[in-house]
Amino acid sequence: MTIRIADYDVVIAGGGMTGATLAIALAQLKPSGKAWRIALIEAKIPQQQAHPGFDGRAIALSAGSVAALQQLSLWPAWRHAAHAIRHIHVSEKGHAGRVTMDADEFQLPALGYVLELSVAGAKLCQQLTTLPNITHYCPSSLVSFVQSADLVTLTLSSGEQISTRLLVGADGAQSVIQQQLNLPVQQHDFSQSAVITSLQVDGPVHSRAWERFTAHGPLALLPLGDQTYSVVWCQSPEQAAETMQLTDSDFTAKLQQTFGFRAGRFMKNGARAVYPLALRYLTQSTHHRVVLLGNAAHQLHPVAGQGFNLAMRDVMALRDSLQDASDPGAYAVLRNYRQRREGDQQRTVWLTSSLASLFVEPAFPLVIARQTGLMLMNHIPCLKNGLVQQALGHKS
């Protein structure tokens, strides 16, 4: 019997934030004294086309994600463009309960950082070009694949066929890999859309992030400069459509009315975009010589800013699982990864979905329960610490 040698050790479908970061993480490994052969498949050329993975949004990086980026030697290139979050204020509109968190409470220089995706994407692309063991198929996309005992054979949109010992799906919420394998998925429509923009205020932001729950969804302000916030405003789809039609002055006035004046006077906003919000969570993220991670495995509500941070923990856990593996696609290797990640993924899905749903319920007993919970959490350290440690990304 002739044993076919795979063209690559690992092929990653999807070159957005998660896929590109994973490629860099795995390219640094030498499990048998030799660097792995890695291929990265991406449909868009980031610097020539509008890349959906590196658009105008901003991401909140937890302290755990920053530590991981430091381990991968990526953080120095990002740090100068990242804006620290040293204080977080969580409240519910129209009620007194609140939770405050400060970096000093947890002996940290910052609780996290905010970074524009376009900046992060440019830095990732620069880093990728310096790694000789990564081959790029761009612009190209995965059309189909066939699994066999020792490898996976992929057909690309160009018609080219390549093979790999491990196929990684980082191809987003509409993952071709998930669809072909028909992996079980839990889905929930939050009946919300997120309006995204930037906002200039009349004074310094003091490294403070705000999360304000309203009757229609959470509203987050993340520090993005000396006098600038990144805004994520969750509303019903109908309200979001109306909000997108407002003039800039009317939009700023409506935002100020909804949020209040604790963050200062809102002066003007940048370009706006809107995204529908839904939960998609794979209850099985591995298959024979295949693993999915990032949005391909779990698309979350943006409340608490956990999306990329959860993906980053996926990346580091997969890297650790493969570190000493002679065969990256072996069953035992992927089982180890799945066992390491299931608990954290389930907790984070539950946390974000619960927050998104709980705070839009108008029933009076739930309002009282929410307010009591916020006040207790703010005054009982063990309650606050549990939430903060999960948000910081220290559980995996």
TORKOL-4160 file (C-alpha; in steps of 0.2 Angstrom, whole numbers, padded with zeros to 4 digits, m for minus):
396
<pt num="1" X="0000" Y="0000" Z="0000"/>
<pt num="2" X="0006" Y="0017" Z="m0005"/>
<pt num="3" X="0005" Y="0030" Z="0009"/>
<pt num="4" X="0002" Y="0047" Z="0002"/>
<pt num="5" X="0012" Y="0061" Z="0011"/>
<pt num="6" X="0002" Y="0077" Z="0015"/>
<pt num="7" X="0007" Y="0093" Z="0007"/>
<pt num="8" X="0005" Y="0102" Z="0023"/>
<pt num="9" X="0004" Y="0098" Z="0042"/>
<pt num="10" X="m0009" Y="0110" Z="0045"/>
<pt num="11" X="m0021" Y="0120" Z="0033"/>
<pt num="12" X="m0031" Y="0134" Z="0040"/>
<pt num="13" X="m0047" Y="0140" Z="0031"/>
<pt num="14" X="m0050" Y="0158" Z="0035"/>
<pt num="15" X="m0037" Y="0172" Z="0037"/>
<pt num="16" X="m0046" Y="0184" Z="0048"/>
<pt num="17" X="m0041" Y="0188" Z="0066"/>
<pt num="18" X="m0042" Y="0170" Z="0072"/>
<pt num="19" X="m0035" Y="0161" Z="0057"/>
<pt num="20" X="m0020" Y="0173" Z="0055"/>
<pt num="21" X="m0016" Y="0173" Z="0074"/>
<pt num="22" X="m0017" Y="0154" Z="0074"/>
<pt num="23" X="m0006" Y="0153" Z="0059"/>
<pt num="24" X="0008" Y="0163" Z="0068"/>
<pt num="25" X="0006" Y="0153" Z="0084"/>
<pt num="26" X="0008" Y="0136" Z="0075"/>
<pt num="27" X="0022" Y="0142" Z="0064"/>
<pt num="28" X="0033" Y="0145" Z="0079"/>
<pt num="29" X="0031" Y="0126" Z="0085"/>
<pt num="30" X="0044" Y="0113" Z="0081"/>
<pt num="31" X="0037" Y="0097" Z="0088"/>
<pt num="32" X="0050" Y="0086" Z="0080"/>
<pt num="33" X="0064" Y="0098" Z="0078"/>
<pt num="34" X="0057" Y="0105" Z="0062"/>
<pt num="35" X="0044" Y="0118" Z="0059"/>
<pt num="36" X="0027" Y="0113" Z="0052"/>
<pt num="37" X="0022" Y="0116" Z="0035"/>
<pt num="38" X="0006" Y="0127" Z="0036"/>
<pt num="39" X="m0006" Y="0134" Z="0023"/>
<pt num="40" X="m0018" Y="0149" Z="0025"/>
<pt num="41" X="m0033" Y="0150" Z="0014"/>
<pt num="42" X="m0041" Y="0167" Z="0013"/>
<pt num="43" X="m0054" Y="0174" Z="0000"/>
<pt num="44" X="m0050" Y="0192" Z="0002"/>
<pt num="45" X="m0033" Y="0202" Z="0000"/>
<pt num="46" X="m0034" Y="0212" Z="0016"/>
<pt num="47" X="m0025" Y="0228" Z="0009"/>
<pt num="48" X="m0034" Y="0228" Z="m0008"/>
<pt num="49" X="m0052" Y="0223" Z="m0003"/>
<pt num="50" X="m0064" Y="0226" Z="0011"/>
<pt num="51" X="m0059" Y="0212" Z="0022"/>
<pt num="52" X="m0074" Y="0207" Z="0033"/>
<pt num="53" X="m0062" Y="0201" Z="0047"/>
<pt num="54" X="m0052" Y="0217" Z="0048"/>
<pt num="55" X="m0066" Y="0230" Z="0046"/>
<pt num="56" X="m0069" Y="0246" Z="0055"/>
<pt num="57" X="m0075" Y="0238" Z="0072"/>
<pt num="58" X="m0064" Y="0238" Z="0088"/>
<pt num="59" X="m0061" Y="0223" Z="0099"/>
<pt num="60" X="m0059" Y="0223" Z="0118"/>
<pt num="61" X="m0043" Y="0212" Z="0122"/>
<pt num="62" X="m0044" Y="0204" Z="0140"/>
<pt num="63" X="m0029" Y="0203" Z="0151"/>
<pt num="64" X="m0028" Y="0185" Z="0147"/>
<pt num="65" X="m0028" Y="0188" Z="0128"/>
<pt num="66" X="m0014" Y="0201" Z="0130"/>
<pt num="67" X="m0003" Y="0189" Z="0140"/>
<pt num="68" X="m0006" Y="0176" Z="0125"/>
<pt num="69" X="m0001" Y="0189" Z="0112"/>
<pt num="70" X="0015" Y="0193" Z="0122"/>
<pt num="71" X="0019" Y="0174" Z="0122"/>
<pt num="72" X="0017" Y="0174" Z="0103"/>
<pt num="73" X="0028" Y="0190" Z="0101"/>
<pt num="74" X="0013" Y="0199" Z="0093"/>
<pt num="75" X="0009" Y="0212" Z="0107"/>
<pt num="76" X="0024" Y="0224" Z="0104"/>
<pt num="77" X="0017" Y="0228" Z="0087"/>
<pt num="78" X="0000" Y="0231" Z="0093"/>
<pt num="79" X="0003" Y="0240" Z="0110"/>
<pt num="80" X="0006" Y="0257" Z="0103"/>
<pt num="81" X="m0011" Y="0257" Z="0095"/>
<pt num="82" X="m0020" Y="0249" Z="0109"/>
<pt num="83" X="m0030" Y="0259" Z="0122"/>
<pt num="84" X="m0030" Y="0253" Z="0140"/>
<pt num="85" X="m0046" Y="0249" Z="0150"/>
<pt num="86" X="m0042" Y="0253" Z="0168"/>
<pt num="87" X="m0059" Y="0256" Z="0174"/>
<pt num="88" X="m0076" Y="0247" Z="0170"/>
<pt num="89" X="m0093" Y="0254" Z="0175"/>
<pt num="90" X="m0108" Y="0243" Z="0173"/>
<pt num="91" X="m0126" Y="0249" Z="0176"/>
<pt num="92" X="m0144" Y="0247" Z="0170"/>
<pt num="93" X="m0153" Y="0263" Z="0163"/>
<pt num="94" X="m0166" Y="0270" Z="0175"/>
<pt num="95" X="m0160" Y="0260" Z="0191"/>
<pt num="96" X="m0147" Y="0263" Z="0204"/>
<pt num="97" X="m0138" Y="0246" Z="0205"/>
<pt num="98" X="m0120" Y="0246" Z="0197"/>
<pt num="99" X="m0104" Y="0236" Z="0197"/>
<pt num="100" X="m0087" Y="0245" Z="0196"/>
<pt num="101" X="m0071" Y="0237" Z="0192"/>
<pt num="102" X="m0053" Y="0244" Z="0193"/>
<pt num="103" X="m0037" Y="0237" Z="0187"/>
<pt num="104" X="m0029" Y="0241" Z="0204"/>
<pt num="105" X="m0041" Y="0230" Z="0213"/>
<pt num="106" X="m0033" Y="0215" Z="0204"/>
<pt num="107" X="m0015" Y="0221" Z="0204"/>
<pt num="108" X="m0015" Y="0223" Z="0185"/>
<pt num="109" X="m0009" Y="0238" Z="0174"/>
<pt num="110" X="m0025" Y="0236" Z="0164"/>
<pt num="111" X="m0041" Y="0226" Z="0164"/>
<pt num="112" X="m0039" Y="0225" Z="0145"/>
<pt num="113" X="m0036" Y="0235" Z="0129"/>
<pt num="114" X="m0046" Y="0241" Z="0115"/>
<pt num="115" X="m0039" Y="0240" Z="0097"/>
<pt num="116" X="m0046" Y="0244" Z="0080"/>
<pt num="117" X="m0048" Y="0228" Z="0069"/>
<pt num="118" X="m0040" Y="0237" Z="0054"/>
<pt num="119" X="m0024" Y="0241" Z="0064"/>
<pt num="120" X="m0023" Y="0223" Z="0071"/>
<pt num="121" X="m0026" Y="0216" Z="0054"/>
<pt num="122" X="m0012" Y="0226" Z="0046"/>
<pt num="123" X="0000" Y="0220" Z="0059"/>
<pt num="124" X="m0005" Y="0202" Z="0057"/>
<pt num="125" X="m0002" Y="0203" Z="0038"/>
<pt num="126" X="0015" Y="0210" Z="0041"/>
<pt num="127" X="0020" Y="0196" Z="0053"/>
<pt num="128" X="0013" Y="0183" Z="0042"/>
<pt num="129" X="0025" Y="0188" Z="0028"/>
<pt num="130" X="0040" Y="0185" Z="0039"/>
<pt num="131" X="0037" Y="0167" Z="0042"/>
<pt num="132" X="0044" Y="0155" Z="0028"/>
<pt num="133" X="0034" Y="0140" Z="0033"/>
<pt num="134" X="0017" Y="0148" Z="0030"/>
<pt num="135" X="0010" Y="0146" Z="0012"/>
<pt num="136" X="m0004" Y="0158" Z="0007"/>
<pt num="137" X="m0018" Y="0154" Z="m0005"/>
<pt num="138" X="m0025" Y="0171" Z="m0007"/>
<pt num="139" X="m0037" Y="0176" Z="m0015"/>
<pt num="140" X="m0044" Y="0158" Z="m0013"/>
<pt num="141" X="m0057" Y="0149" Z="m0003"/>
<pt num="142" X="m0061" Y="0131" Z="0002"/>
<pt num="143" X="m0075" Y="0123" Z="m0009"/>
<pt num="144" X="m0075" Y="0105" Z="m0002"/>
<pt num="145" X="m0064" Y="0092" Z="0006"/>
<pt num="146" X="m0063" Y="0073" Z="0008"/>
<pt num="147" X="m0057" Y="0065" Z="0024"/>
<pt num="148" X="m0046" Y="0049" Z="0023"/>
<pt num="149" X="m0037" Y="0039" Z="0037"/>
<pt num="150" X="m0021" Y="0049" Z="0037"/>
<pt num="151" X="m0025" Y="0066" Z="0028"/>
<pt num="152" X="m0039" Y="0078" Z="0022"/>
<pt num="153" X="m0039" Y="0082" Z="0003"/>
<pt num="154" X="m0045" Y="0100" Z="0000"/>
<pt num="155" X="m0052" Y="0107" Z="m0017"/>
<pt num="156" X="m0050" Y="0126" Z="m0018"/>
<pt num="157" X="m0060" Y="0139" Z="m0028"/>
<pt num="158" X="m0045" Y="0140" Z="m0040"/>
<pt num="159" X="m0048" Y="0121" Z="m0044"/>
<pt num="160" X="m0031" Y="0117" Z="m0035"/>
<pt num="161" X="m0031" Y="0102" Z="m0024"/>
<pt num="162" X="m0020" Y="0101" Z="m0008"/>
<pt num="163" X="m0019" Y="0089" Z="0007"/>
<pt num="164" X="m0016" Y="0091" Z="0025"/>
<pt num="165" X="m0014" Y="0081" Z="0041"/>
<pt num="166" X="m0026" Y="0093" Z="0050"/>
<pt num="167" X="m0039" Y="0105" Z="0043"/>
<pt num="168" X="m0043" Y="0120" Z="0054"/>
<pt num="169" X="m0059" Y="0129" Z="0051"/>
<pt num="170" X="m0058" Y="0148" Z="0056"/>
<pt num="171" X="m0069" Y="0153" Z="0042"/>
<pt num="172" X="m0082" Y="0162" Z="0052"/>
<pt num="173" X="m0100" Y="0160" Z="0056"/>
<pt num="174" X="m0105" Y="0153" Z="0039"/>
<pt num="175" X="m0091" Y="0140" Z="0039"/>
<pt num="176" X="m0090" Y="0129" Z="0024"/>
<pt num="177" X="m0082" Y="0116" Z="0035"/>
<pt num="178" X="m0096" Y="0116" Z="0047"/>
<pt num="179" X="m0109" Y="0115" Z="0034"/>
<pt num="180" X="m0101" Y="0100" Z="0025"/>
<pt num="181" X="m0099" Y="0090" Z="0041"/>
<pt num="182" X="m0116" Y="0095" Z="0047"/>
<pt num="183" X="m0110" Y="0097" Z="0064"/>
<pt num="184" X="m0123" Y="0100" Z="0078"/>
<pt num="185" X="m0126" Y="0118" Z="0081"/>
<pt num="186" X="m0136" Y="0128" Z="0094"/>
<pt num="187" X="m0144" Y="0144" Z="0087"/>
<pt num="188" X="m0153" Y="0158" Z="0095"/>
<pt num="189" X="m0159" Y="0174" Z="0087"/>
<pt num="190" X="m0157" Y="0188" Z="0100"/>
<pt num="191" X="m0169" Y="0199" Z="0090"/>
<pt num="192" X="m0156" Y="0213" Z="0091"/>
<pt num="193" X="m0144" Y="0222" Z="0080"/>
<pt num="194" X="m0128" Y="0231" Z="0085"/>
<pt num="195" X="m0125" Y="0248" Z="0078"/>
<pt num="196" X="m0106" Y="0252" Z="0078"/>
<pt num="197" X="m0098" Y="0269" Z="0077"/>
<pt num="198" X="m0084" Y="0280" Z="0085"/>
<pt num="199" X="m0089" Y="0294" Z="0097"/>
<pt num="200" X="m0079" Y="0310" Z="0101"/>
<pt num="201" X="m0083" Y="0317" Z="0119"/>
<pt num="202" X="m0079" Y="0334" Z="0126"/>
<pt num="203" X="m0067" Y="0328" Z="0139"/>
<pt num="204" X="m0054" Y="0314" Z="0142"/>
<pt num="205" X="m0060" Y="0296" Z="0143"/>
<pt num="206" X="m0048" Y="0292" Z="0157"/>
<pt num="207" X="m0046" Y="0274" Z="0151"/>
<pt num="208" X="m0064" Y="0270" Z="0157"/>
<pt num="209" X="m0076" Y="0258" Z="0148"/>
<pt num="210" X="m0095" Y="0258" Z="0151"/>
<pt num="211" X="m0108" Y="0245" Z="0149"/>
<pt num="212" X="m0126" Y="0251" Z="0151"/>
<pt num="213" X="m0140" Y="0239" Z="0150"/>
<pt num="214" X="m0156" Y="0247" Z="0142"/>
<pt num="215" X="m0173" Y="0239" Z="0139"/>
<pt num="216" X="m0169" Y="0235" Z="0121"/>
<pt num="217" X="m0151" Y="0229" Z="0123"/>
<pt num="218" X="m0134" Y="0234" Z="0130"/>
<pt num="219" X="m0124" Y="0249" Z="0126"/>
<pt num="220" X="m0105" Y="0249" Z="0127"/>
<pt num="221" X="m0093" Y="0263" Z="0126"/>
<pt num="222" X="m0075" Y="0258" Z="0125"/>
<pt num="223" X="m0060" Y="0270" Z="0126"/>
<pt num="224" X="m0052" Y="0272" Z="0109"/>
<pt num="225" X="m0042" Y="0288" Z="0112"/>
<pt num="226" X="m0039" Y="0303" Z="0123"/>
<pt num="227" X="m0057" Y="0309" Z="0119"/>
<pt num="228" X="m0064" Y="0295" Z="0109"/>
<pt num="229" X="m0075" Y="0280" Z="0112"/>
<pt num="230" X="m0079" Y="0265" Z="0102"/>
<pt num="231" X="m0098" Y="0262" Z="0103"/>
<pt num="232" X="m0108" Y="0246" Z="0102"/>
<pt num="233" X="m0126" Y="0250" Z="0103"/>
<pt num="234" X="m0138" Y="0235" Z="0103"/>
<pt num="235" X="m0156" Y="0238" Z="0099"/>
<pt num="236" X="m0171" Y="0229" Z="0091"/>
<pt num="237" X="m0168" Y="0227" Z="0072"/>
<pt num="238" X="m0182" Y="0239" Z="0069"/>
<pt num="239" X="m0174" Y="0252" Z="0080"/>
<pt num="240" X="m0157" Y="0249" Z="0073"/>
<pt num="241" X="m0164" Y="0252" Z="0056"/>
<pt num="242" X="m0171" Y="0269" Z="0062"/>
<pt num="243" X="m0155" Y="0273" Z="0071"/>
<pt num="244" X="m0145" Y="0271" Z="0055"/>
<pt num="245" X="m0156" Y="0283" Z="0046"/>
<pt num="246" X="m0154" Y="0297" Z="0058"/>
<pt num="247" X="m0143" Y="0312" Z="0054"/>
<pt num="248" X="m0126" Y="0313" Z="0064"/>
<pt num="249" X="m0133" Y="0326" Z="0075"/>
<pt num="250" X="m0149" Y="0317" Z="0079"/>
<pt num="251" X="m0139" Y="0301" Z="0081"/>
<pt num="252" X="m0128" Y="0309" Z="0094"/>
<pt num="253" X="m0142" Y="0317" Z="0103"/>
<pt num="254" X="m0152" Y="0300" Z="0104"/>
<pt num="255" X="m0136" Y="0291" Z="0110"/>
<pt num="256" X="m0134" Y="0305" Z="0124"/>
<pt num="257" X="m0152" Y="0303" Z="0129"/>
<pt num="258" X="m0150" Y="0284" Z="0131"/>
<pt num="259" X="m0133" Y="0284" Z="0140"/>
<pt num="260" X="m0134" Y="0300" Z="0150"/>
<pt num="261" X="m0119" Y="0312" Z="0154"/>
<pt num="262" X="m0108" Y="0301" Z="0165"/>
<pt num="263" X="m0096" Y="0299" Z="0150"/>
<pt num="264" X="m0096" Y="0318" Z="0146"/>
<pt num="265" X="m0105" Y="0327" Z="0132"/>
<pt num="266" X="m0106" Y="0318" Z="0116"/>
<pt num="267" X="m0099" Y="0329" Z="0102"/>
<pt num="268" X="m0099" Y="0319" Z="0085"/>
<pt num="269" X="m0099" Y="0302" Z="0079"/>
<pt num="270" X="m0090" Y="0293" Z="0065"/>
<pt num="271" X="m0096" Y="0281" Z="0051"/>
<pt num="272" X="m0110" Y="0269" Z="0057"/>
<pt num="273" X="m0112" Y="0251" Z="0053"/>
<pt num="274" X="m0125" Y="0238" Z="0059"/>
<pt num="275" X="m0124" Y="0219" Z="0062"/>
<pt num="276" X="m0137" Y="0207" Z="0066"/>
<pt num="277" X="m0134" Y="0197" Z="0082"/>
<pt num="278" X="m0137" Y="0179" Z="0085"/>
<pt num="279" X="m0129" Y="0164" Z="0095"/>
<pt num="280" X="m0121" Y="0150" Z="0085"/>
<pt num="281" X="m0113" Y="0137" Z="0096"/>
<pt num="282" X="m0106" Y="0120" Z="0090"/>
<pt num="283" X="m0109" Y="0107" Z="0103"/>
<pt num="284" X="m0096" Y="0097" Z="0093"/>
<pt num="285" X="m0081" Y="0107" Z="0087"/>
<pt num="286" X="m0070" Y="0092" Z="0081"/>
<pt num="287" X="m0071" Y="0079" Z="0068"/>
<pt num="288" X="m0059" Y="0067" Z="0060"/>
<pt num="289" X="m0043" Y="0077" Z="0057"/>
<pt num="290" X="m0054" Y="0093" Z="0058"/>
<pt num="291" X="m0056" Y="0106" Z="0071"/>
<pt num="292" X="m0066" Y="0122" Z="0071"/>
<pt num="293" X="m0063" Y="0138" Z="0082"/>
<pt num="294" X="m0067" Y="0156" Z="0083"/>
<pt num="295" X="m0083" Y="0162" Z="0075"/>
<pt num="296" X="m0084" Y="0145" Z="0066"/>
<pt num="297" X="m0087" Y="0136" Z="0082"/>
<pt num="298" X="m0095" Y="0150" Z="0093"/>
<pt num="299" X="m0103" Y="0166" Z="0087"/>
<pt num="300" X="m0108" Y="0176" Z="0103"/>
<pt num="301" X="m0118" Y="0191" Z="0108"/>
<pt num="302" X="m0105" Y="0206" Z="0110"/>
<pt num="303" X="m0110" Y="0210" Z="0128"/>
<pt num="304" X="m0095" Y="0209" Z="0139"/>
<pt num="305" X="m0084" Y="0209" Z="0123"/>
<pt num="306" X="m0079" Y="0190" Z="0124"/>
<pt num="307" X="m0079" Y="0185" Z="0106"/>
<pt num="308" X="m0061" Y="0187" Z="0101"/>
<pt num="309" X="m0055" Y="0183" Z="0118"/>
<pt num="310" X="m0064" Y="0166" Z="0118"/>
<pt num="311" X="m0056" Y="0163" Z="0101"/>
<pt num="312" X="m0039" Y="0168" Z="0108"/>
<pt num="313" X="m0041" Y="0155" Z="0121"/>
<pt num="314" X="m0045" Y="0142" Z="0108"/>
<pt num="315" X="m0030" Y="0147" Z="0098"/>
<pt num="316" X="m0018" Y="0145" Z="0113"/>
<pt num="317" X="m0026" Y="0129" Z="0119"/>
<pt num="318" X="m0024" Y="0121" Z="0101"/>
<pt num="319" X="m0006" Y="0127" Z="0101"/>
<pt num="320" X="m0003" Y="0119" Z="0117"/>
<pt num="321" X="m0012" Y="0103" Z="0112"/>
<pt num="322" X="m0001" Y="0102" Z="0096"/>
<pt num="323" X="0015" Y="0107" Z="0104"/>
<pt num="324" X="0022" Y="0089" Z="0106"/>
<pt num="325" X="0011" Y="0080" Z="0094"/>
<pt num="326" X="0020" Y="0070" Z="0080"/>
<pt num="327" X="0003" Y="0070" Z="0071"/>
<pt num="328" X="m0007" Y="0086" Z="0073"/>
<pt num="329" X="m0023" Y="0078" Z="0067"/>
<pt num="330" X="m0022" Y="0062" Z="0078"/>
<pt num="331" X="m0038" Y="0058" Z="0087"/>
<pt num="332" X="m0030" Y="0059" Z="0104"/>
<pt num="333" X="m0023" Y="0076" Z="0100"/>
<pt num="334" X="m0040" Y="0083" Z="0095"/>
<pt num="335" X="m0049" Y="0075" Z="0110"/>
<pt num="336" X="m0037" Y="0083" Z="0121"/>
<pt num="337" X="m0041" Y="0100" Z="0114"/>
<pt num="338" X="m0059" Y="0097" Z="0115"/>
<pt num="339" X="m0059" Y="0092" Z="0133"/>
<pt num="340" X="m0048" Y="0107" Z="0137"/>
<pt num="341" X="m0060" Y="0119" Z="0129"/>
<pt num="342" X="m0078" Y="0113" Z="0132"/>
<pt num="343" X="m0080" Y="0120" Z="0149"/>
<pt num="344" X="m0074" Y="0138" Z="0145"/>
<pt num="345" X="m0084" Y="0138" Z="0129"/>
<pt num="346" X="m0100" Y="0133" Z="0138"/>
<pt num="347" X="m0097" Y="0145" Z="0152"/>
<pt num="348" X="m0094" Y="0160" Z="0141"/>
<pt num="349" X="m0109" Y="0156" Z="0129"/>
<pt num="350" X="m0120" Y="0155" Z="0145"/>
<pt num="351" X="m0113" Y="0171" Z="0152"/>
<pt num="352" X="m0115" Y="0181" Z="0137"/>
<pt num="353" X="m0132" Y="0174" Z="0132"/>
<pt num="354" X="m0139" Y="0176" Z="0149"/>
<pt num="355" X="m0133" Y="0194" Z="0151"/>
<pt num="356" X="m0140" Y="0198" Z="0134"/>
<pt num="357" X="m0157" Y="0190" Z="0138"/>
<pt num="358" X="m0159" Y="0194" Z="0156"/>
<pt num="359" X="m0157" Y="0213" Z="0155"/>
<pt num="360" X="m0171" Y="0215" Z="0142"/>
<pt num="361" X="m0184" Y="0207" Z="0152"/>
<pt num="362" X="m0196" Y="0220" Z="0159"/>
<pt num="363" X="m0205" Y="0209" Z="0172"/>
<pt num="364" X="m0204" Y="0218" Z="0189"/>
<pt num="365" X="m0197" Y="0203" Z="0199"/>
<pt num="366" X="m0183" Y="0202" Z="0187"/>
<pt num="367" X="m0179" Y="0220" Z="0188"/>
<pt num="368" X="m0177" Y="0218" Z="0207"/>
<pt num="369" X="m0167" Y="0203" Z="0205"/>
<pt num="370" X="m0155" Y="0212" Z="0193"/>
<pt num="371" X="m0153" Y="0227" Z="0204"/>
<pt num="372" X="m0150" Y="0216" Z="0219"/>
<pt num="373" X="m0137" Y="0206" Z="0210"/>
<pt num="374" X="m0128" Y="0221" Z="0203"/>
<pt num="375" X="m0127" Y="0229" Z="0221"/>
<pt num="376" X="m0122" Y="0212" Z="0229"/>
<pt num="377" X="m0108" Y="0209" Z="0216"/>
<pt num="378" X="m0101" Y="0227" Z="0219"/>
<pt num="379" X="m0100" Y="0224" Z="0238"/>
<pt num="380" X="m0096" Y="0205" Z="0239"/>
<pt num="381" X="m0078" Y="0202" Z="0232"/>
<pt num="382" X="m0080" Y="0184" Z="0229"/>
<pt num="383" X="m0095" Y="0187" Z="0218"/>
<pt num="384" X="m0086" Y="0201" Z="0208"/>
<pt num="385" X="m0070" Y="0191" Z="0207"/>
<pt num="386" X="m0079" Y="0176" Z="0199"/>
<pt num="387" X="m0086" Y="0187" Z="0185"/>
<pt num="388" X="m0070" Y="0197" Z="0182"/>
<pt num="389" X="m0059" Y="0182" Z="0181"/>
<pt num="390" X="m0070" Y="0174" Z="0168"/>
<pt num="391" X="m0070" Y="0191" Z="0158"/>
<pt num="392" X="m0051" Y="0193" Z="0160"/>
<pt num="393" X="m0048" Y="0176" Z="0151"/>
<pt num="394" X="m0039" Y="0167" Z="0166"/>
<pt num="395" X="m0050" Y="0152" Z="0164"/>
<pt num="396" X="m0047" Y="0139" Z="0151"/>
